[in-house]
Amino acid sequence: MTMLYYDPFRRMQQLMQALFPEELTRTTTDVRQSGLVIPLNVYAEEDAFVIEAWVPGLTAEDLHIEVVGDTVTLEGEFKGPEDKEKLLLQEIPAGRFKRVVTLPTELEADEAEAELSNGVLRLRIPKAKALRPKEIKIKVK
């Protein structure tokens, strides 16, 4: 018999979304998911947002990242064990995941940078140029 991981917090989040309209539950950063859950941290810098995701065992080829407007989508798949007949307990997740993060401002997709190191994906996406702080020099006459 194979044992699968159950996340009660994910179920609670689904129930909250069913009970309350999106306008009441949306925060400045909206995160939606399907399939497996990968843990994320989202940081706001002065001129960019940084997303860190735990994706142990995946390569750059296993991941797909898309930035459109103010939304970042991370997709991928964790491969399961090949010899399932001998499997007694499965706690290591296997299957597809998709995380959609809506950020508070528009983004510059062309300037986004991603790096993968020791199972941690670090994605830095600059804020739209019109929204970045700009210092104005004063001319003295």
KAVENMO-V756897 format. One record per run of one state. SS is the DSSP state (H for helix, E for strand, L for the rest). FROM is the first residue (numbers start at 1). TO is the last residue. If there is no record, write none. Layout:
<<SS	FROM	TO> <SS	FROM	TO>>
This chain:
<<L	1	7> <H	8	19> <L	20	21> <H	22	25> <L	26	29> <E	30	36> <L	37	39> <E	40	44> <L	45	47> <E	48	54> <L	55	59> <H	60	62> <E	63	68> <L	69	70> <E	71	78> <L	79	83> <H	84	86> <L	87	94> <E	95	102> <L	103	106> <E	107	107> <L	108	108> <H	109	111> <L	112	112> <E	113	117> <L	118	119> <E	120	127> <L	128	128> <H	129	131> <L	132	141>>
